[in-house]
Amino acid sequence: MPNVESAQSPAWSRAERTAFRFAFLYFLIQAVPLSGRFYHDLFTIDWGAFYYRDLFDLSHYAPHFFGPVDTFANWAVVAIIALVGTIVWTLRDQKRTNYPELYYWLRVVLRYRLAIGIIAYGFIKLFPLQAPLPSISNLNTPYGDFTAWKLFSLSLGIVPSYESFLGLVEILGGLLLLNRKTTSIGTLIIIPFLGNVFMSNLAYEGGEYVYSFLLITFALFLFAYDAVRLFRLVSLEQPAAPNRFKPVLTEAWQRYGRLALKSAFLFFAVFLYGYKTYAAYKTGPYQFPKTPGLTGAAGLYDVAEFKLADKTLPYSKTDSVRWQDVVFETWNTISIKSNRPVILDRTNTEQIHTADTDRTYEQAGSAGRHYYSYQIDSAQHVLTLKNRNPNYPNETLRLHYDQSGGRQITLSGLNENRDSVYVVLHKLNKKYLLNEAAKAGRRGTLKL
C-alpha cells in the first residue's frame, strides 16, 4: 500500500521511535481481540430480540490473563509483552527513521475500538436501560441499606431524561471518532465524560473503573496526535501546521473494501444495535425479570398476622424471624423485610442477561430485604419461592396463597427452615413521591 507522503515525513528521534514501538504493540494487544472465544461469539451472534446483548458483550472486550474479572494486573502482562516486543523490534529494525503509516493505522484501530465501546454504553443510556426506575422494593428500602454503587444507580435511574442526555453525549462522541478529521473533537467530548465515569466508579465503589480507564487511555492516545498543535495554536497563538498524512489506496478493492467495512460498522454498531436497544427498552429494563407475577398482587403489604409453628409472633423491629412487610413486584419477585441479616450480593458490573435467574439487579447492593423469585401453581394455589441472592442458593419456601378481594393475601406453608408459617398480608395504599411527581408533570399540583 504505497504512500507518496511517507518520504516527506521528518525523521523521529530514537526515543520517539522506541516509545512508538512500545505504544503500537501495547495498544494493539489491548484493542484487537486475540481470544478465540471472542471470534466464536462473533460468528454465533443471536440475531433475535436480544442481539444487542451480544454486541454489547463483544464491545466490552479486554484481554484477560487472570480470570474473568478485569484488573490492572492484566495491563501489566500486556505491558511486559509489549516491552519484550519493543526490544526485539528495536534490535531488528535499526534503519527506519519514522513510522507514519503504522501510526495512522494504529489510530484507525483505536478510533473504531473506542467508538464501539462508547456507543455500546451510549445506547443503553439513551433509551434508559442501564439505570432503571427503582422497583417497589427499592422504594421501600431505607437509604442506609444500599451500597454506594446502588445509590448511584438509583439516583441516575430516577432521572431518565438526564440518563438519555448522557447517552446522547456518548453516542455523539463515538460518531465523531468515525472520521479522522473530527477525531480530536470527539476525544475532547469523551475524555471528560469517561473521566467522570472513572471517578464515579472509584467514589461509589463501582466495578467498571478498570474498563473505563482503558477507554480513557485510548482517547488520550488519539488526542495526543493533535494535542501539541492545538496547544501552539490556541494557547501560544503560534502557527501550527496540519498533519496531512493520508495513505494512498491504489487498488480498487482497497477503496471499496474500506467503504464496505465502514458501512458494515455503521449498520451493525449504530443502526441495528440502536434499533435493538430501543426494542428492548419498549419491553422493559434488562435488569428486572420478565416473568409476570401474581395477577393483581403488585404493591406493598403490611404483615397483619404472623404465626410460626402455630405460635403468633407480635410485630417487632428486632425479631429476626417475624416478617415486617412484604412487596409483590409486577414481575415474579417477592421481597420480605425482617431483621434477619442479609449477606450482600455485591454485583456491580454491567451485565445484560436474558434469563430471569441471572438478573440480580433488584437485590444487588441492598441489605434491607430478602428477595425471592416464585413460580405459580394456579391450580393448587401454591407459590414456590427461591431466594434470588446467590449467597442463599438452597433457600426455598412453599406457600399456599389465597387472595381475598384484591386487598388481602393469606400465605401458609413451610418456610426456609421447614417450619410451618401462616401470614396475613394487608395491601397498603401507599403513594410514592417519584410516581406522583411524574403524573403531575413539571407544573402540576402534587398531592400526597
Buried (B, 14 or more C-beta within 10 A) or exposed (E): EEBEBBEEBEEBEEEEBBEBBBBBBBBBBBBEBEEEEBEEBEEEBEEEEBBBBBBBBBBBBBBBEEEEEBEEEBBEBBBEBBBEBBEEBBEEEEEEEBBBBBBBBBBBBBBBBBBBBBBBBBBBBBBBBBBBBBBBBBBBBEEEBBBEBBBBBBEBBBBBEBBBEBBBBBBBBBBBBBEBEEBBBBBBBBBBBBBEBBEBBEEBBBBBBBBBBBBBBBBBBBBEBBEEBBEBBEEEEEEBEEBEBEBEBEEEEEEEEEEEEEEEBEEBBBEBBBEBBBBBBEEBBBBBBEEEBBEEBBBBBBBEBBBBEEEEBEBEEEBEBBBBBBBBBBBBBBBBBBEBEBEBBEBBBBBBBBEBEEBBBBBBBBBBBBBBBBEBEEEEEBBBBBBBBBEBEEBBBBBBBEBEEEBBBBBBBBBBEEEEBBBBBBBEEEEBEEEEEEEEEEEEEEEE
